[in-house]
Amino acid sequence: RSSGGGEMLAPCGPGAMRMEGGYGALADALAKALPEGVVRTGRGVARIERDGSDDVTVHVEDDRADPLLARRVIVAVPPRVIAASIAFDPPLPDDRLAYMRATQTWAGDWCKVVATFSAAFWSDDDDSGVARWSRGGTKGGGLMAVSWEAAHR
């Protein structure tokens, strides 16, 4: 509920899902199902090359690191970021790059902060833990703050 008003800001009902351990736990579980050492994370990708065979060569941003050879590559970043920061050889088709560049990156220009409290004090008043504040409107550069409870119950 909004503070005191009873209005639901972000209803969470059927279909809403909260993963124990967050989405990182999903990636960890998938990686554990594969042979050790085949999943590489936490590396900025600079270039992805295909030479016509089944192999893919991935060059990471750290030039000192050897390129990675793989059969499959999963790039888990928004399409707009891929188009702006990763080179492909052979190049991606122009229409695909245009589509990727036009794809909005939800919350990509937000500043994200995590705050931890010793107790979910908002639950005492049957509030949801979701709050919204804005100044100057959200159009044309106004400020807006949103909080979201991420506690596991």
N, C-alpha and C positions, 0 to 999 in steps of 0.2 A: 504494500500500500504506500501511497505517497504520505508524507508526514502529516498524520492526523486526518487526512481527507478520505481515506478509504478507497481511493482510486488505484487500480492496479496499473503500475507503470510498465511492467513486463511480466505478463501472466505466464506461469510455468505450469502447464497441465499435461494431459496426455500427449505424448510425442516428445516432450522435453526430456533431456537426458543429461545426467552429470556422471562423468566417468571417474571411478575411484582412482586417484593418482593423476588425473588429468590426461590430456591427449598424449603427453610424453610417455605415459605408461603403455598406451596402445603401441606406439613405435617400439618401445623396449620389448614388449611381448612378441611382436612380429619379428624383431631382430633375433630373439632367442630361438625362434623356430628355424632359423637358418644356420648354416655352418659358421663357426666362430671366425671372425675376421673378414667376412664378406660384406658387412654393412659398415659404411663409413659415414659418420655424421660430424657436424660442427666444422665443416670446411666450406669456405666460399668458392664457388665454381666460377671460373673465368671463361672456359671454352669447352664445348662438347663436340667431338669429331666422330664421324662415321666414315669408314673407308670402303664401304660396299660389302664388307663381310658382315658376319654377325656380331662383330666386336664394336664396342664404343670406347673411345678414349676420352677421359675427363681430365682436364687441366685445372688445378686448383689455383687460387689467387697467390699462394705462397710459391714463388718461382723456384725455391730450393727443393720443393717436394717433387718427387717423381710423378708423372701422370699415372692415373689409375686406369686399368683396363677392365672392362666389364661387358657383360652381355645385356644387362638392363640397367637403367639409371632412373631413379625417381627424384624429381626436382620438386621439393615441397615449398614453393614460394608462389606468390600471386603472379598471374600471367604478365601483368604490366612490369613487374620487377624482372622477370625472366627476359622480356624483350629489351629492357634497358641495360641489363648488366651481364648477360651471358652471350657470348659469340657462338655461332653454330657453323660447322663446316661439314657438309655443304650448308649454305645459308637456308634458313627457313623461308618458305614462300612469302612474298610481299603481302598477300592478303591475310595470311595467318599472323604475321607480325603486326599489321594494322589492327586486326581484331584484338590481339593481345594488348597493344598499347591503349586501345579504347576501353579495355575492361577496367572498371573502377576497382580500386584496392580499398576495401572496407576498412575504415579506421587506420589507414596507412599513414595519415598525417597527425595522428593523435599522440599525445605524450601519455605513456602508461605508467602507473604507479601501483605498487602493492603495499597495502597497510594491513598490519596484523594487530588484532585486539585480543585480550585475554578472555573476553566473553562476548557473545553475540547480544549486546545490550538491546538492540532493536527488536529482538524476538520477544522481550518482556512485554512490549506493547502490541504484539502480533503484527509487527511490520515485516515487510519482505526482505529488507536489506538492500533494496534497489532505491537509489535516490538520483534526482536530476536537478541541476542548477544551471542557469544561463544568464548572461549579461550581454546586452547589445544584439541579441538574436543570433541564430546560427547561420544566417545568410550574410555574406559579405564580411567575414572575418570576426564575427562575434565569438565570445567565449562560452564554453559549455563544459560542464563537469557531470559525469555519470559515475555512480558507484554501483558495484554488483557484488553481492555476497557469494563467496566461493567456498563456504564451509561445508564439510561433509557431515551429514547427519545420520 
